[in-house]
Amino acid sequence: MNNLLVVNDLTKKYSQGNVLARVTITAVDGISFYIKPAEIFTLAGESGCGKTTTAKVVLGFEEPTSGTILHNGKLQTPKEKVWITEGVQAIFQDPFSTFNPLRTVDRYFFETVQNLKLAVSKGQAIELIDQKLRLVGLTYKEFAGKYPNEFSGGQLQRISIARALLSNPSLLIADEPVSMVDASLRMSIVNLFKNLRDTLGVSILYITHDLATAYYVSDRIAIMFRGNIVEMGTVEQVLMNPRHPYSKLLRDSIPQADPAKRWTTTVTLSELEQEEYLRQGCKFAGRCPDVMDICKGVVPADLDVDGVLVKCHLYSDTQTT
């Protein structure tokens, strides 16, 4: 079976500062991954790791500095992006910023149907809209003529997903889709993604810092740190038996159910974020509990460790590829 999305050696660089003191930050540093049909693939990591930049480049909102992106075997180029709107749809973090508070929500749906020529009459459009809303647990009658402030955050996020489904996309890119939804409703959104995968065969690029929801929803997962994928494999392999020191610290930062255990977040956004991006060798060397001299000057290779990609010098003797 062919891969739905293939990202190969993707790099995205930004320049910061003025002409006299300009610094180039490599926000995404030569990463590669693929997504299969009917698969939920997760990019996980703390804020500033490059996962949202990756999503923007895949969506065509940003141009890559280098590397290639293929969807259904078709190469993304600056001049040819029509296929993105047809086959790929995005769901963003804040459902309230998705909709103008002065416009009724149904207008967005009718405009999408009209722009993509998905129906030939208003009746047909309503039927299509109702069909997509029912997939997310709502109906046309429930939302017709209402403004965004008449819905909860969870309802609005479901409405955003329904709107994305209007064009029957093969890939949804969901960037932190539950981070601004009430905790009691997060699992309903996550369950919805799993249901869309299972019933419609939709693939999902799920972007999150929340390893708990990532573990529940993902088929495969890639852990990112400062523009690099440091570990990638099935969700069971990576989160139940993490190899990379950063993956281990991320997993240890998940709150424990035992109230007798005191939880402190081990991983926080470093005040020296720019220093980490500019660091020679391994980007995680400044925080790593297992750091070695080689880590400070040599970029680790992508190694295959029992079927898991691990970017770490600790495993250099176990390389099999």
Secondary structure, DSSP 8 states (H G I E B T S, - for coil): ---SEEEEEEEEEEEES-SSS-EEEEEEEEEEEEE-TT-EEEEE-STTSSHHHHHHHHHTSS--SEEEEEETTEE--SS--HHHHHHEEEE-S-HHHHS-TTS-HHHHHHHHHHHTT--SSHHHHHHHHHHHHHHTT--HHHHTT--GGGS-HHHHHHHHHHHHHTT--SEEEEESTTTTS-HHHHHHHHHHHHHHHHHH--EEEEEES-HHHHHHH-SEEEEEETTEEEEEEEHIIIIIS--SHHHHHHHHTS--S-TTS----S----TTHHHHHH-SS-TTTTT-TT--GGGGTS---EEEETTEEEE-GGGGGG---
